[in-house]
Amino acid sequence: MQEYLNPKVQSLSEVVGEYEVIVGIKTVNFKIKKHYEGYFYHSVSHYYHGPEQVGSYISSRNVFDTKEKAIHGAIDQITAFYEERHENPKDNWQVNEDY
């Protein structure tokens, strides 16, 4: 893929998978991408912001050596702080504007 880069293109990634998970009553989508340097990473459609959290949870770990590990990372990102006991769990999901 590196052969497609030029001075106007700083980075290139291929979407290698698109998935959908249902958490409680919310459908969340995520993409797995492969960077031209060979590593995998994920992008999620929504971040969870629980009532006890200051802000939405965004994992700092988002570089993986396999597609499967990136899938697990995305699911961990989505579900890490989710709890069904929250009264309005659908209201706690924040849209990822960069998805």
Secondary structure, 3 states (H helix, E strand, C coil): CHHHCCCCCCCCEEEEEEEEEEECCEEEEEEEEEECCCCEEEEECEEECCCCCCCCCCCCCCCECCHHHHHHHHHHHHHCCCCCCCCCHHHHEEECCCC
